[in-house]
Amino acid sequence: MAFFLESTFIGLWIFGWGRLSPRVHLACAWLVAFATALSAYFILAANSWMQHPVGYTINTATGHAQLKNIFSVLLNSTVLLAFPHTIFAAYATAGMLVLGVCGWSLLRGRTNAVYTRSVKLMLPITLAAAVATGVFGDSQARLMDTQQPMKMAAAEALYNTTKGASMSLFAVAPFEHHPKTLTTDIRIPRLLSLIATFSPNGTVQGINQVNAAEQKKYGPGDYTPIVGVTYWSFRLMAGAGVLLILFPALGMWLMRRPGRLERTRWFNRAAIVGIFVPILANWTGWIFTEMGRQPWVVYGLLKTSDANSPDVSMGSIIITLSGYIVVYGILIAVGARLFVREMKHGPDGPTPPTPPPTPGSPTRPDLVLAY
C-alpha cells in the first residue's frame, strides 16, 4: 500500500507540472512524503523484529517462527524509538543539503532572495531535527542496554561489568575478544552508565559476562561482535550527530546580525562539507546497529551462520549483489548529475511586470499558428 501510494503520487508530481493546479500539485508532494514515512515505518518494524523479536510463535514441526500478533510487531518498543530517530535524521539530512546548496550559491555571489530565506528557514528546522534525533537516539541506547547488552558493551569495548562506567572519546586498543588495557586519550567519567542506565552510578554489563550468559542460554559459541567496528561506528555516528547540532546552532548565532551569515565565507564553505555529515551519521549508525547485533540475524533466534539458503549458490549471491551495486551506482550518478545541473541553474528570478498597453495597441495578444 505504501509503495503504490508513493509511486503513484510521485508520478503525478513529476508529470503534473503545468497540468495540475498548484494546490493539487503540492498535495501530491505531501502524499509522497507521507507514503515514504509509512514505508519507513514498515521497514523499521521488520528490522526492529530482527533486533527484538516479538509477536511470534515457534512451529515445533518445522522449526519456523510464525507471526502470532501483528500489532506486537508494529508496536514493538524498538520500532517506536527507531522510527522517530530515523525520520528526524532524514529531516536533518535534508536540512543540511539545503544549507549546503545555499552556501555554494552564496559563495558565487548569487543574491537571489530564495537562498537567504531558505537559510533562515532551514537553520532552526535542522537544529530541531538534529536535537530530536539525538534525544530519541539516547532513549534507544537505554533500551538497547536492556534488549542487547552485548551491543552496549561492545560500543565501549567494555570487557568486564562496571559500576559507574566511564566512556572513552578516543582509544587505541587491539579489540581482541579478551580483556586488554585501552590506551585512552580522553575519558568522561560515568558517562557510559548515564547513557545506558540514566544513572551515573548504574551498572553496565561487560563483554565477557554477557558472552558467558548467552553461552548458557543459547549454547556454546562466541557471541561477541567485531568490537573494533562497533566501537568506531558508534563514535563516528555520535560525533557526526554532535556536529549536526553545533552547525545550525552556530548559523543561528551568526544570523543575529542581518546579512552577516551571507557574508561569512567560511560558514558557507563549511555548509558545503556539511552535506556529507548526516550521510556519515546515517551510514555509521546503521553499521553500528547491524554489526553490533552479530552473530545474530534475528537476535536470540537465528544466527548469521545459519541464515544461508541451501537453494541459493554463492555465484547467485555475487551476481545479485553486483547487479544491485551497478544499478544503484548508475542511479546515483544520474541523480547527482541532474542535481548539480539544477543547482547551477538556480531558482528563477521574479517575473518582470507586464508593461501597460500603449494607446492604440491591440488589447489581446497576437494570434499565432499552433500545431
Secondary structure by P-SEA (a helix, b strand, c coil): caaaaaaaaaaaaaaccccccaaaaaaaaaaaaaaaaaaaaaaaaaaaaaaccccccccccccbbbbccaaaaaacaaaaaaaaaaaaaaaaaaaaaaaaaaaaaaaaccccaaaaaaaaaaaaaaaaaaaaaaaaaaaaaaaaaaccaaaaaaaccccccccbbbbbccccccccccbbbbbccccccaaaaaaacccccbbbbcaaaaaaaaaaaccccccccaaaaaaaaaaaaaaaaaaaaaaaaaaaaaaccccccccaaaaaaaaaaacaaaaaaaaaaaaaaaaaaccccccccccccccccccccaaaaaaaaaaaaaaaaaaaaaaaaaaaaaaaaccccccccccccccccccccbbbbcc
